[in-house]
Amino acid sequence: MSTRLSVAAIVAIAAFAAARGDRRVVAYLLVTGAAAAAIAVVARRRPQVLTPNLTAALGLCAVLHVAGGLLPGHPVFYETWLIEHVLKYDQLVHFTITATLTVLARRITGRTTAAIALALAAGIGNELFEAASSLRFADAYVGGFTNAAWDLVFNTFGAATAAAAITARSWSSAPGQTSWSSSSETSSWSSTSAPSTTS
């Protein structure tokens, strides 16, 4: 998903929610904006980190997050069952975002273990933020302890899946290559060597 399309989708969803009088619009836009700003800082300092595919995946994650919280469902779209009593939209989004963050963190650190730890830490931070929000706002719609537990489970699935894919691609690459593809393939998520640690 292109950056412009992602922004347009987020603005449309936010406008729809604001028209319905949903006061949570501000919180969702602030959180999403802060995450985008942090990624933009990384991109400015180390432009090789963000490839077109990774940028598109991050944009999609932002749209999925905003849609889940601000579009109507039961009571919000996050609580909608995609497969009855098997898979919720919320769980799919947690899987997708954590997998994408794992790839991003791997691009930044060059270490798969560190990438998993950072992605899972982000997930835990999100759950703590949701818990704090539920204490302050009755309409936070963040679920209870069971919901939080499943969120963490799907975060773990997402991180593990991304790490397994990174490792498998590394093993199958030509000698001397340590990532998913050649640096000449601008559509890939990584380059022929681990990102530099210098700014």
DAPE-V841306 format. One record per pair of residues at least 4 apart in sequence whose C-alpha atoms are under 6 Angstrom apart, sorted by the first residue. I is the first residue (numbers start at 1). J is the second residue. Records with the same first field share a line. If there is no record, write none. Layout:
# DAPE-V841306
I=J ; J
This chain:
# DAPE-V841306
1=56 ; 60
2=56
6=59
10=63
17=22 ; 70
18=22
29=33
30=34
42=46
43=47
45=199
49=107
50=54 ; 55
51=189
52=187
53=187 ; 189
54=189
61=97
63=67
64=68
66=70
67=71
68=77 ; 78
69=76 ; 78
71=76 ; 77
72=76 ; 77
73=77 ; 80
74=79
78=89 ; 90
80=88 ; 89
81=87 ; 88
82=87 ; 88 ; 89
83=87
91=154
93=97
94=154 ; 155
95=154 ; 155 ; 158
98=119 ; 155 ; 158 ; 159
99=158 ; 159 ; 162
101=105 ; 119
102=115 ; 116 ; 119 ; 159
105=109 ; 115
106=110 ; 111 ; 112 ; 115
110=194 ; 195
116=159
117=121
130=142
133=137
134=140
143=147
156=160
157=161
169=180
170=178 ; 179 ; 180
173=177
177=192
178=193
179=192
180=190
181=191 ; 192
182=191 ; 192
183=191 ; 192
